[in-house]
Amino acid sequence: MEAMTSIEALRDELADYYRRLLPDAQLPANPAYRHPFESLMDACDAAHPGLSAYRLKAMQYEIIADNFRPVLFNNSPFYYEMGTKPAQCDGNPWWKHPGGWLQRRNNHLFRDVNPTDYFLSRERSAQRIFTGAYVDVDHHCFPMAAVIENGLETIYRQAAEARGRCASPEESEFIDCAMRGLLAVKKIADKFADAAEERLKTGAEEPQRRFLRRIADSAREAPWRKPATFYEGLNTLLLLREAGGSLEGVGTTSLGRPDRLLADLYRRDIESGRLTPAEAYDLVCRFLLTGDCRYDKSKPVETYSDHEMEISFTLGGCDERGHEVCNDITFLFLKAHHELKLIFPKPFCRFGAASSARYLEAINADILSGRSALVLVNDDGLIPALIRAGKQPEDARRYVCTGCWDVVVEGCENAPTGHYINLPRILEISIYDCPETARAGIVCEKLDGAGTFEEVYRRLSGSMLAVIRQGCAMIGRNGKVWTQVAPEPLFSACMSDCLKTRRDYTAGGGRYNPHQLGLVGFANVINALLAIRALCFEIKRLSLDEFLAAVRANWKGHARLRAEVLTLPHFGDNRPESDALARRLHQDIYKQTRGLVNERGGAFEIGYWVYREFRYWGEKMRATPDGRRDGDVLAHGINPAREHPAASISAAINSAAGLDLTACAANSVANVLLPAGEMTAATLGQFERAAAASKIGLLQLHCVSKKDLLDARAHPEMHQDLVVRVCGFSAKFIALSPEWQDEFIGRTIYSQPA
């Protein structure tokens, strides 16, 4: 009882601190704000003109480490909070924190290297065609395993050895900067120890004194030396995420895989009597609360980033040898997340057909309670996809999920995921007069006048592939200046092969160097092609030009025609003709993106996912041949389109399986809503094992009823704990704006799987 009282006190303490840490001045939209540390960086820059990006980054590390003031919480034993970032910031440099100084200083180089390309790229983003900057300064997964297994001291020694093998000034500067970054983290930890010792002199009472003694004893050891206890392992995960984002100025989102990384530490602590299961649970509760108390969960979800925290952890799955990871830590994390009613950190639960029954039951108990906070990630799909993409099997099995659904082989790579290709928008340009696309350098062949379906397919797929290839080429040739803009030597030093190659991650020094592309609205395009083929070339109900005229009229005066379109074969119905066409386009996109080289010399990987744009972009798009009207939402991930819901969840899953999703090393996302009151943990487990065979990468699974959703909208006070997965984030349903509530209520709730 005393422990839970203390945990609730921590919840209040964290909420109060982070509420005060988010001044509006530091929001990305405020160009005038500058953090006080930036004036120190400016002065150093002015005093030493001509410094390389590596030397400037090392200076940035040291100024932050020298000047930050450690934040210790009365009710927490963890040392991690540096107080230099806004509460919701994971390190993304466009939040106004000092770690983003170098990125903001040098970002103009992306424009300067090729102003024409830069303008075209910005236009393509603004016109919702091929979106995203050349590089991704978010969605980073700090290489936790190397630090847990070796400690920063060993990595520092490895860097010193690599220093003697440097063959160029750039290699030397990279290694020197990495070493200074590692020492900066050591200084940060030492300052936490100093702060705890000073606080102990003030006569603090229990349990604060116990927490402070623990910090004072451990902070001088871990993470400089590898963690020696379960507590030190947990703190290392927290500190690396926070210090990585604060120093490097990139969005550092993941807390890694605690049940794999910390299993030996936990076992030794339990066996030695240093730790009891109850004490371990208390630590896990306090650890997780650090991610959930940074924002007001009752605040309305209205703007693009509301309720987005970009902090996650991954559980379950298998180890490098393929053995299941399912242990006491797994269940401690699942229990704490459920009992504390957390939404963040985002839990990604790896699973497969062979997952243990107890593990799936623990996951499903949370889902059945009306909480869709955790996400299921399919080993049986993603590991083969990663191997197909060129990863070694033992590396592929180490993957984590970070950000919203981003797949990263932990410690071996980081994959930019900031690009979306809006397939329905290219369809729209192929049908309508869109003169604005000339500014973006986009030319799509019109569908009018095509004499055969093959000609329609050739024109549309050709336009899509041209947009994709042109966009990838821009990334490949212009993103190469990333290292001159803002290298990441601290991050890179902990990643496999960067010290060996003596190259920064941004220069392609990682073992693997993928760049991921999110394909948007796949089902809308397939359904449009199926409708054109059926109505214009098979049953010949009307000519292609007549059909397109009806679409351009937003179906006004053509209600019967639209009704007929909605009865036609569609993606998700598991009919041979639908699945064959979907597989054809999927394989064409995959084949045509092979051989393209990204900004770091690696490959582009494809996936099916999109954040909130499926609604925002749909609202701005005109009607399409699949039956969409002006403003209707787009299909999400690998789901059937809203206008053509699958007759059963089995049909939807089977259609996705028919694509061969091992081509999607960048993941494939399915939203699945099943009926509340009809499902049990056992039936959910059966569904999950069957879904694993489909090779869909990620399931966003709900057990809800339309009745409960409507009642929650009418009586929000009665549904405080109803949590839904909107897209890449979860939120209380009652916190959603009316528009988002309408969108969610409009989703298909499937009947119980057979």
C-alpha positions in Angstrom: 0.0 0.0 0.0 2.8 2.4 0.9 4.6 1.6 -2.4 1.5 2.4 -4.4 1.0 5.6 -2.5 4.5 6.6 -3.4 3.9 5.6 -7.0 0.9 7.9 -7.2 2.9 10.6 -5.6 5.5 10.1 -8.4 2.7 10.3 -11.0 1.6 13.7 -9.6 5.2 14.9 -9.3 6.1 14.0 -12.9 2.9 15.5 -14.2 3.5 18.8 -12.4 7.1 19.0 -13.6 6.4 18.2 -17.2 3.4 20.6 -17.3 5.8 23.4 -16.3 8.5 22.2 -18.8 6.5 22.9 -21.9 6.6 26.6 -22.5 4.8 27.6 -25.7 8.0 29.4 -26.7 9.8 26.1 -27.4 7.1 24.9 -29.8 8.4 24.3 -33.3 6.0 27.0 -34.7 7.8 29.8 -32.8 10.8 30.8 -34.9 11.9 33.5 -32.4 12.7 31.4 -29.4 16.3 30.4 -28.7 17.4 28.3 -25.7 20.0 30.1 -23.5 22.7 27.5 -24.2 22.5 28.5 -27.9 24.2 31.8 -27.2 27.2 29.9 -25.8 27.3 27.8 -28.9 27.1 30.9 -31.1 30.0 32.5 -29.2 32.1 29.4 -29.6 31.3 29.2 -33.3 32.2 32.8 -33.8 35.5 32.5 -31.9 36.5 29.5 -34.0 35.3 30.1 -37.5 35.4 27.4 -40.1 35.0 24.4 -37.7 33.7 21.3 -39.4 30.3 19.8 -38.5 32.1 17.2 -36.4 33.9 19.8 -34.3 30.8 21.8 -33.9 28.8 18.8 -32.8 31.5 18.0 -30.2 31.3 21.5 -28.9 27.5 21.2 -28.7 27.9 18.0 -26.7 30.2 19.6 -24.2 28.3 22.9 -23.7 25.1 20.9 -22.9 26.9 18.5 -20.6 28.7 21.4 -18.8 25.7 23.6 -18.3 22.6 21.5 -17.8 21.2 21.1 -14.3 20.2 17.6 -13.3 16.6 17.1 -12.3 15.9 14.5 -9.6 12.4 13.5 -8.5 11.5 12.9 -4.9 9.7 9.7 -5.6 11.9 8.1 -8.2 15.3 6.3 -8.1 16.0 7.1 -11.7 18.5 9.7 -13.0 17.8 10.8 -16.6 16.0 14.1 -16.8 18.3 16.9 -18.1 15.6 19.6 -18.3 16.8 20.9 -21.7 14.0 19.6 -23.9 10.2 20.4 -23.8 8.1 17.6 -22.2 6.9 16.1 -25.5 10.2 16.4 -27.3 12.2 13.2 -28.0 15.2 15.2 -29.3 13.7 16.3 -32.7 15.7 19.4 -33.5 12.7 21.5 -34.6 11.6 21.7 -31.1 13.7 24.6 -29.8 16.2 22.8 -27.5 20.0 23.2 -27.6 20.6 19.7 -29.0 19.1 20.9 -32.2 21.4 23.9 -32.6 23.7 22.3 -35.2 20.9 20.9 -37.3 19.1 24.3 -37.4 22.4 26.1 -38.1 23.3 23.9 -41.1 20.0 22.8 -42.5 20.4 25.3 -45.3 23.0 23.0 -46.9 20.2 20.7 -48.0 18.9 23.6 -50.0 22.2 24.9 -51.2 23.4 21.6 -52.6 20.7 21.8 -55.3 18.2 24.6 -55.0 16.0 23.3 -57.9 15.7 19.9 -56.4 15.0 21.4 -52.9 12.2 23.5 -54.3 10.7 20.6 -56.2 10.9 18.4 -53.1 9.2 21.0 -51.0 6.5 21.4 -53.6 5.9 17.6 -53.7 5.4 17.6 -50.0 3.1 20.6 -50.0 1.0 19.1 -52.7 0.8 15.8 -50.8 2.4 13.7 -53.5 5.8 12.5 -52.2 6.3 14.0 -48.7 9.2 14.4 -46.3 12.6 16.0 -46.0 15.7 14.3 -47.6 16.6 12.8 -44.2 14.8 11.8 -41.1 15.9 13.6 -37.9 13.2 11.7 -35.9 12.5 8.0 -35.3 15.9 7.0 -34.0 16.6 4.0 -31.8 19.7 4.4 -29.7 21.9 1.3 -29.9 21.0 0.1 -26.3 22.5 -3.4 -26.5 26.1 -2.3 -27.0 25.9 -0.2 -23.9 24.1 -2.7 -21.7 26.5 -5.4 -22.8 29.8 -3.4 -22.7 29.3 0.0 -21.1 30.4 3.3 -22.6 33.9 2.8 -21.2 34.5 -0.2 -23.5 33.1 1.7 -26.5 35.4 4.6 -25.7 38.4 2.3 -25.7 37.3 0.8 -29.0 37.0 4.4 -30.4 40.5 5.2 -29.2 41.8 2.1 -30.9 40.0 3.1 -34.1 41.6 6.5 -33.9 45.0 4.9 -34.7 43.6 3.4 -37.9 42.2 6.7 -39.3 43.2 7.3 -42.9 41.8 10.8 -43.4 41.0 14.0 -41.5 37.3 13.2 -41.7 37.8 9.8 -40.1 39.8 11.4 -37.3 37.3 14.1 -36.7 34.5 11.5 -36.6 36.3 9.4 -34.0 37.4 12.4 -31.9 33.8 13.7 -31.8 32.5 10.3 -30.9 34.9 10.1 -28.0 34.0 13.6 -26.8 30.3 12.6 -27.0 30.9 9.5 -24.9 32.7 11.6 -22.3 29.8 14.0 -22.3 27.5 11.2 -21.3 29.9 10.2 -18.5 29.9 13.8 -17.3 26.1 13.9 -17.3 25.9 10.8 -15.2 28.6 12.2 -12.8 26.6 15.4 -12.4 23.5 13.3 -11.4 25.7 11.6 -8.7 26.9 15.0 -7.5 23.3 16.3 -7.3 22.1 13.2 -5.4 25.0 13.6 -2.9 24.2 17.3 -2.4 20.5 16.5 -1.9 21.4 13.9 0.8 23.1 16.6 2.8 19.8 18.5 3.1 18.2 15.9 5.4 15.8 14.3 2.9 13.4 11.8 4.3 12.6 8.2 3.2 11.9 7.0 0.6 13.7 9.9 -1.0 16.9 9.2 0.9 16.9 5.6 -0.3 16.4 6.8 -3.9 19.2 9.4 -3.6 21.7 6.9 -2.1 21.0 4.6 -5.0 21.5 7.4 -7.6 24.7 8.5 -5.8 26.1 5.0 -5.8 25.1 4.0 -9.4 25.5 7.2 -11.5 29.3 7.2 -11.2 29.3 3.6 -12.5 26.5 3.1 -15.1 26.4 3.6 -18.0 30.1 4.3 -18.2 30.6 0.8 -17.0 28.1 -1.8 -18.0 25.1 -2.0 -15.7 25.6 -4.4 -12.8 22.0 -4.7 -11.6 18.4 -4.7 -13.0 18.0 -1.2 -11.6 21.1 0.1 -13.4 19.9 -1.6 -16.6 16.6 0.2 -16.5 18.2 3.5 -15.7 20.6 3.0 -18.6 17.7 2.7 -21.0 16.1 5.8 -19.7 19.3 7.9 -19.6 20.5 6.9 -23.1 17.1 7.8 -24.6 17.1 11.2 -22.9 20.8 12.0 -23.2 20.8 10.8 -26.8 18.0 13.1 -27.8 19.3 16.0 -25.7 22.9 15.8 -27.0 22.5 14.5 -30.5 19.5 16.6 -31.4 17.6 13.8 -33.1 14.3 12.1 -32.1 15.4 9.2 -29.9 12.2 7.3 -29.4 12.8 3.7 -28.2 13.7 2.3 -24.8 14.8 -0.9 -26.5 13.9 -4.4 -25.5 14.0 -4.6 -21.7 13.0 -8.2 -21.4 15.8 -9.3 -23.7 18.5 -6.8 -22.7 18.0 -7.0 -18.9 17.1 -10.7 -18.4 20.5 -11.7 -17.0 20.7 -8.8 -14.7 17.2 -9.5 -13.3 18.0 -13.2 -12.9 21.2 -12.5 -11.0 19.5 -10.0 -8.8 16.7 -12.4 -7.9 19.1 -15.3 -7.3 21.4 -13.3 -5.1 18.6 -11.9 -3.0 19.4 -8.3 -4.0 16.0 -7.9 -5.5 12.5 -9.4 -4.9 9.8 -9.7 -7.6 7.8 -7.1 -5.7 10.7 -4.6 -5.7 11.3 -5.3 -9.4 7.6 -4.5 -10.1 7.9 -1.3 -8.2 11.0 -0.3 -10.3 9.1 -1.1 -13.5 6.1 1.0 -12.5 8.3 4.0 -11.8 10.3 3.4 -15.0 7.2 3.4 -17.1 5.5 6.3 -15.5 8.3 8.5 -16.8 6.9 8.2 -20.3 3.2 8.6 -19.5 3.1 11.8 -17.4 4.5 14.2 -19.9 1.2 15.4 -21.2 -2.5 15.9 -20.3 -4.4 12.9 -21.6 -7.6 14.8 -21.3 -6.4 17.5 -23.8 -8.4 17.3 -27.0 -6.7 15.6 -30.0 -7.1 18.3 -32.6 -3.8 19.2 -34.3 -1.3 17.0 -36.0 0.9 16.0 -33.1 -1.6 16.1 -30.2 -1.1 13.1 -27.9 2.1 12.0 -29.7 5.0 11.3 -27.4 7.3 9.1 -29.6 8.5 6.9 -26.7 8.2 3.2 -26.9 9.6 -0.2 -25.8 9.5 -3.7 -27.4 8.7 -6.9 -25.6 8.7 -10.6 -26.6 9.7 -12.1 -29.9 12.9 -14.1 -30.0 16.6 -13.7 -29.4 19.4 -13.9 -31.9 19.3 -17.7 -31.9 15.5 -17.8 -32.5 14.6 -18.8 -28.9 11.4 -17.1 -27.5 11.9 -14.1 -25.3 9.2 -14.4 -22.6 10.3 -14.1 -19.0 9.4 -12.4 -15.7 10.3 -9.0 -17.1 7.9 -9.4 -20.0 5.0 -9.9 -17.6 6.1 -7.2 -15.2 6.0 -4.7 -18.0 2.6 -5.9 -19.3 1.2 -5.9 -15.8 2.5 -2.5 -14.9 1.3 -0.9 -18.1 -2.2 -2.3 -17.6 -2.6 -1.7 -13.9 -1.3 1.9 -14.1 -3.6 2.5 -17.1 -0.8 3.9 -19.1 -0.8 4.9 -22.8 2.8 5.8 -23.0 5.4 4.5 -23.5 4.0 2.7 -26.5 4.3 -1.1 -26.0 5.2 -3.1 -29.1 4.6 -6.8 -28.4 6.4 -9.1 -30.8 4.6 -12.4 -31.5 4.3 -15.3 -33.8 2.4 -18.5 -34.4 4.6 -20.2 -31.8 4.2 -17.6 -29.1 3.5 -19.0 -25.6 -0.2 -19.1 -24.6 0.5 -17.2 -21.3 2.2 -14.4 -23.2 -0.8 -13.9 -25.6 -3.3 -14.2 -22.8 -1.5 -11.3 -20.9 -1.6 -9.2 -24.0 -5.2 -10.0 -24.8 -6.4 -9.3 -21.3 -5.4 -5.7 -21.8 -7.1 -5.5 -25.2 -10.3 -7.1 -23.9 -10.4 -4.5 -21.1 -11.1 -1.8 -23.7 -7.5 -0.6 -24.0 -5.8 -0.5 -27.4 -2.5 0.9 -26.1 -0.3 -1.9 -27.1 0.5 -3.1 -30.6 1.2 -6.6 -32.0 4.3 -7.0 -34.2 4.6 -10.2 -36.3 7.9 -12.0 -36.1 6.7 -14.5 -38.7 6.4 -11.7 -41.2 9.0 -9.2 -40.3 12.0 -11.5 -39.7 11.7 -13.1 -43.2 11.2 -9.6 -44.7 14.3 -8.3 -43.0 16.3 -11.3 -44.2 15.0 -10.8 -47.7 16.2 -7.2 -47.5 19.7 -8.4 -46.8 20.0 -8.6 -43.1 21.7 -11.6 -41.5 19.2 -13.8 -39.6 20.8 -13.3 -36.2 20.6 -9.5 -36.8 17.0 -9.6 -38.2 15.9 -11.4 -35.0 17.1 -8.4 -32.9 14.6 -5.9 -34.5 12.7 -3.4 -32.4 9.7 -1.2 -33.2 10.1 2.5 -32.6 8.2 5.6 -33.4 4.7 4.6 -34.7 5.6 1.2 -36.4 9.1 1.7 -37.6 11.2 -1.4 -37.8 14.9 -1.2 -36.9 17.5 -3.9 -36.5 18.7 -2.7 -33.1 22.4 -1.7 -33.0 23.0 -2.4 -36.7 21.0 0.3 -38.4 18.7 3.2 -38.2 16.0 3.6 -40.9 14.6 7.0 -41.9 10.9 6.7 -42.1 9.7 10.2 -42.9 8.5 9.7 -46.5 5.0 8.9 -47.7 4.0 8.3 -51.3 0.4 9.2 -51.8 -0.8 6.7 -54.4 -4.4 8.1 -54.6 -3.1 11.6 -55.1 -1.2 10.3 -58.2 -4.5 8.7 -59.3 -6.2 12.0 -58.8 -3.6 13.8 -60.9 -4.2 11.2 -63.6 -7.9 12.0 -63.7 -8.3 15.7 -63.0 -6.8 18.9 -64.3 -4.1 19.7 -61.7 -2.0 22.6 -63.0 -0.3 23.1 -59.7 1.7 19.9 -60.2 3.8 21.6 -62.8 5.5 23.5 -60.0 6.5 20.2 -58.4 7.8 18.8 -61.7 5.2 16.1 -61.7 3.7 14.9 -65.0 1.2 12.1 -64.8 -0.2 10.5 -67.9 -4.0 11.1 -68.1 -6.3 8.0 -68.2 -8.7 9.5 -70.7 -8.8 7.7 -74.0 -7.1 4.5 -72.9 -8.4 1.8 -75.2 -7.7 -1.2 -73.0 -7.4 -2.0 -69.3 -3.7 -2.8 -69.9 -3.2 0.7 -71.2 -5.0 2.1 -68.1 -2.7 0.0 -65.8 0.4 1.0 -67.8 -0.4 4.7 -67.6 -1.3 4.8 -63.9 1.4 2.4 -62.6 3.9 4.2 -64.8 3.1 7.5 -63.3 3.3 6.1 -59.8 6.6 4.4 -60.4 8.0 7.6 -62.0 7.1 9.6 -59.0 8.6 7.1 -56.6 11.8 6.7 -58.6 12.2 10.5 -59.1 11.7 11.1 -55.4 14.1 8.4 -54.3 16.7 9.8 -56.7 16.4 13.3 -55.1 16.9 11.8 -51.7 19.9 9.8 -52.9 21.8 12.7 -54.5 20.9 15.5 -52.1 20.7 13.6 -48.7 24.5 12.9 -49.0 25.2 16.3 -47.4 23.7 15.0 -44.1 27.1 14.5 -42.6 28.0 18.1 -43.3 24.7 19.3 -41.7 24.6 17.4 -38.5 26.5 14.1 -38.0 25.6 11.8 -35.1 29.0 10.5 -33.7 27.7 9.6 -30.2 24.9 7.6 -31.7 27.2 6.1 -34.3 29.9 5.0 -31.8 27.4 2.6 -30.2 26.2 1.2 -33.5 27.8 -1.9 -35.0 30.4 -1.2 -37.6 30.6 2.6 -37.5 33.8 2.5 -35.4 35.1 -0.3 -37.6 34.5 1.7 -40.8 35.3 5.0 -39.1 32.3 6.5 -40.7 29.3 8.2 -39.1 25.9 6.7 -39.4 24.8 9.6 -41.6 27.7 8.8 -44.0 26.7 5.1 -44.3 28.9 3.7 -41.6 26.2 1.4 -40.2 26.1 -2.3 -40.9 22.9 -1.7 -42.9 21.7 1.6 -44.3 18.0 1.3 -45.3 15.6 4.2 -46.0 12.0 3.3 -45.6 9.0 4.5 -47.8 5.4 4.4 -46.6 2.9 3.7 -49.4 -0.5 5.3 -48.8 -3.9 4.4 -50.0 -3.0 1.1 -51.7 -6.6 -0.3 -51.5 -8.1 2.9 -53.0 -5.9 2.5 -56.1 -6.6 -1.2 -56.5 -10.4 -0.7 -56.1 -10.3 2.1 -58.7 -8.5 -0.2 -61.2 -10.9 -3.0 -60.5 -13.9 -0.7 -61.1 -12.4 0.6 -64.4 -11.7 -2.9 -65.6 -15.1 -4.3 -64.7 -17.3 -1.4 -65.9 -15.4 -0.1 -68.9 -13.7 -3.2 -70.4 -15.4 -6.3 -69.2 -19.1 -5.8 -68.9 -18.7 -2.5 -70.8 -21.4 -0.7 -68.8 -20.0 2.7 -70.1 -16.9 4.0 -71.7 -13.9 5.0 -69.7 -14.4 8.7 -70.6 -18.0 8.5 -69.4 -17.0 6.8 -66.2 -14.3 9.4 -65.5 -16.9 12.1 -66.1 -19.1 10.6 -63.4 -16.1 10.6 -61.0 -15.3 14.2 -61.8 -18.9 15.1 -61.0 -18.3 13.7 -57.5 -20.9 11.0 -58.5 -23.7 13.7 -58.5 -26.4 12.3 -60.9 -24.7 9.0 -60.9 -25.9 7.4 -57.6 -26.7 4.1 -59.3 -23.3 3.9 -60.9 -21.6 4.5 -57.6 -23.8 1.9 -55.9 -22.7 -0.6 -58.6 -19.1 0.4 -58.0 -19.5 -0.5 -54.3 -20.6 -4.0 -55.2 -17.7 -4.8 -57.4 -14.6 -6.9 -56.5 -12.3 -5.0 -54.2 -9.1 -5.4 -52.2 -9.9 -7.3 -49.1 -12.6 -9.6 -50.6 -10.1 -12.4 -51.2 -11.4 -13.0 -54.7 -8.8 -14.3 -57.2 -9.2 -11.3 -59.6 -8.9 -8.8 -56.8 -5.9 -10.5 -55.1 -4.1 -11.0 -58.5 -4.3 -7.3 -59.4 -3.2 -6.2 -55.9 -0.3 -8.6 -56.0 0.7 -7.3 -59.5 0.9 -3.7 -58.4 2.6 -4.5 -55.2 5.3 -6.6 -57.0 5.7 -3.9 -59.6 6.4 -1.3 -56.9 8.8 -3.6 -55.1 10.7 -4.5 -58.3 11.0 -1.0 -59.5 12.4 0.2 -56.2 15.2 -2.4 -56.2 18.5 -1.0 -57.2 17.7 2.5 -56.1 20.4 3.9 -53.8 19.6 6.2 -50.9 21.6 9.0 -49.3 23.8 6.6 -47.3 24.5 4.1 -50.1 21.8 1.7 -48.9 18.5 0.4 -50.3 15.0 1.8 -50.1 12.5 -0.5 -48.3 8.8 -0.3 -48.9 5.9 -0.6 -46.4 2.2 0.2 -46.0 1.4 2.7 -43.3 0.5 6.4 -42.8 0.0 8.6 -39.8 -2.9 11.1 -39.5 -2.6 12.0 -43.2 -5.1 9.3 -44.2 -7.8 11.6 -42.9 -6.2 15.0 -43.6 -5.2 14.1 -47.2 -8.5 12.4 -47.9 -10.4 15.6 -46.8 -8.5 17.5 -49.5 -8.8 15.0 -52.3 -11.5 14.8 -54.9 -13.6 11.8 -55.8 -11.9 8.7 -57.2 -13.1 5.7 -59.3 -13.3 3.4 -56.3 -16.4 5.1 -55.0 -14.8 7.7 -52.8 -16.5 11.1 -52.7 -14.8 14.4 -52.4 -13.2 14.5 -48.9 -13.6 10.9 -47.9 -10.8 9.3 -45.9 -8.1 7.2 -47.6 -7.4 3.6 -46.9 -5.0 3.1 -44.0 -2.0 0.7 -44.2 -2.8 -2.6 -45.7 -6.5 -2.3 -44.8 -9.5 -2.5 -47.2 -10.9 0.9 -48.1 -13.7 2.4 -46.0 -16.1 2.2 -49.0 -15.4 -1.5 -49.6 -15.2 -3.2 -46.2 -14.3 -6.8 -46.3 -17.1 -9.3 -45.6 -15.0 -10.9 -42.9 -11.7 -10.3 -41.2 -10.5 -13.6 -42.6 -11.0 -12.3 -46.2 -9.2 -9.1 -45.4 -6.2 -10.9 -43.8 -6.1 -13.4 -46.7 -6.0 -10.7 -49.3 -3.1 -9.0 -47.5 -1.4 -12.4 -47.3 -1.7 -12.8 -51.0 0.6 -9.9 -51.7 3.7 -11.6 -50.2 4.5 -9.1 -47.5 8.1 -10.3 -47.1 8.7 -7.6 -49.7 7.8 -5.1 -46.9 10.9 -4.8 -44.7 9.5 -1.3 -43.8 6.5 -3.0 -42.2 2.8 -3.4 -43.2 0.1 -2.2 -40.8 -3.4 -3.5 -40.4 -6.1 -2.0 -38.2 -8.4 -4.7 -36.8 -11.6 -3.9 -34.9 -13.3 -7.0 -33.4 -16.6 -7.0 -31.5 -16.5 -6.4 -27.8 -18.4 -8.9 -25.8 -18.0 -11.7 -28.3 -14.2 -12.2 -28.0 -12.3 -14.1 -25.3 -8.6 -14.3 -24.7 -8.6 -17.7 -26.2 -10.4 -16.7 -29.4 -8.1 -13.6 -29.7 -5.1 -15.9 -29.4 -6.4 -18.1 -32.1 -6.9 -15.1 -34.4 -3.4 -13.8 -33.7 -1.8 -17.1 -34.5 -3.7 -17.3 -37.7 -2.8 -13.7 -38.6 0.9 -14.5 -38.0 0.8 -16.7 -41.1 -0.4 -13.8 -43.2 3.0 -12.1 -42.7 1.2 -8.8 -42.0 3.9 -6.9 -40.1 1.8 -5.1 -37.4 -1.7 -5.5 -36.0 -3.4 -2.5 -34.3 -6.1 -4.6 -32.6 -9.2 -3.4 -30.8 -12.2 -5.1 -29.1 -14.9 -2.4 -29.3 -18.6 -2.0 -30.1 -20.2 0.8 -32.0 -22.7 1.1 -29.1 -20.0 1.8 -26.6 -18.3 4.3 -28.9 -21.6 6.2 -29.4 -22.3 6.1 -25.6 -18.8 7.3 -24.9 -19.4 10.3 -27.1 -22.7 11.0 -25.4 -21.5 10.2 -21.8 -17.7 10.7 -21.7 -17.6 10.6 -17.9 -18.6 7.0 -18.1 -15.8 5.9 -20.4 -12.6 7.4 -19.0 -10.6 4.2 -19.6 -11.6 3.5 -23.2 -8.4 3.8 -25.2 -8.3 3.5 -29.0 -5.4 3.3 -31.5 -6.0 6.1 -33.9 -3.1 5.4 -36.2 0.5 5.5 -34.9 -0.7 6.6 -31.5 -3.3 5.8 -28.9 -5.5 8.1 -27.0 -8.6 8.1 -24.8 -11.6 8.0 -27.1 -13.2 10.8 -25.1 -10.2 13.1 -25.8 -10.6 12.8 -29.6 -12.0 15.8 -31.4 -15.5 15.3 -32.8 -13.9 14.8 -36.3 -11.6 12.1 -35.0 -14.4 10.4 -33.1 -16.6 10.4 -36.3 -13.7 8.9 -38.2 -13.1 6.1 -35.7 -16.8 5.3 -35.3 -16.9 5.0 -39.1 -14.4 2.1 -39.1 -15.4 -1.4 -39.8 -16.0 -3.6 -36.8 -15.7 -7.2 -38.1 -17.7 -10.1 -36.7 -15.9 -12.7 -34.6 -13.3 -14.6 -36.7 -14.4 -18.1 -37.7 
